[in-house]
Amino acid sequence: MPSTVTSLGLIWLTAFNLRVILFAIPPTLPAIRSDLGLSYFATGSITSLAVLALGIASIPGALLATRFGARRLVTMCAAGLAIFGAAITLPPGWFWVFAGSALLTLCIAIAQPPLAVLIRRWFPTSITRASNLYGNGLLMGNVLGSSLSPFISRLVGWRAMFLVWAAVAAIGVLLWTRFTPRDQTAAPPVDIGKVLRDPRVWQVAALFTFQNLVYYTVATWTPFLLGGRSASDIATTFLFLNFFPILPMFALVFFRWRYALSTTFYVVAGALAATGSLGLLLGLTEFVRPLVFMVGLGTAAAFVASIALPPLIAADESEASTYSAVMYTAGYLLAFVGPLSAGVLVDATGRIPLAFWPPLAGAVFMAIVGSLAPRLLSRSQLAAAK
């Protein structure tokens, strides 16, 4: 079993590539809209289609991992990131911006289940270290994609910016193909029907859905709220949304508090996200950084808690994987309406701050669901432990 720095580094690089192109899209939307002459509704739907694709492919990703070798599936998806990331720049732009972003997001969603399998298979004695590197790669892809992309786009244009990230993805797939061990073993079988009949998974999905709706809508429309600001200003604002809120989340590792089953935790997270969204709705651009920080902190807290829930309510590893797949599917499929509905509001009124009505509503519902679901899920955990 591989345990070398090279193998761990490729896990990190692959995770990085799964996020960097995706999170390069929101801060680039104003330039795309201006260049292609899109309406606000059409521009918002670019993010909505990406989120929709994440939902559509989550369960198929888990099923495909049981039929094909996990490494082979990751290789194909990694190649797809490079191909479809570059395809976004092709003419006609009105078609490939939508098709390319949707297809590369399908690759992201499909790659995640087999990557989880490979981490457990390749690093059986150091799963925590490999998982931490995987999570760090996702985080850094998020941060660098959203923060560096405005600078790159300003220097060379948004099309060349996507080509830069596509080239990084191409390098990643070449290294992955060359240096990872040959492994054609399929992932463990899953029972989707059993999970779909379990009401607990829908409680988890509701928590995941509302935090997704809040985050993706705010990430999509904040650049429009900052119209006329410099690339450095937008990039710094996205650091407050994406990077700084993650730092307090690391502190949870050092506490024994079972935050994933805490009503208080979810209510506070929802209140933070609602407060930040309300400030953005009111157009308080002079306070945009603390406001997006509150949104980022609230959604990050709900995110880390909701993804920790499937292992608590599942009976075994295979079931936990399937619970996660269903959670991602429902969460992303329903959350895509956030950026889309925001675009409808802006087109109808001509007022960009109104785009933050959907995240405000989503944050309130996140707090409401969070005040009810943990107690029900606590009973499920006790039952599963027997």
PyMOL commands that set and color helices and strands:
alter all, ss='L'
color gray80, all
select helices_A, chain A and resi 5-20+22-36+40-67+70-87+93-122+127-156+158-179+192-196+199-225+231-242+246-254+259-261+263-281+285-313+317-335+337-349+352-385
alter helices_A, ss='H'
color red, helices_A
deselect
rebuild
show_as cartoon
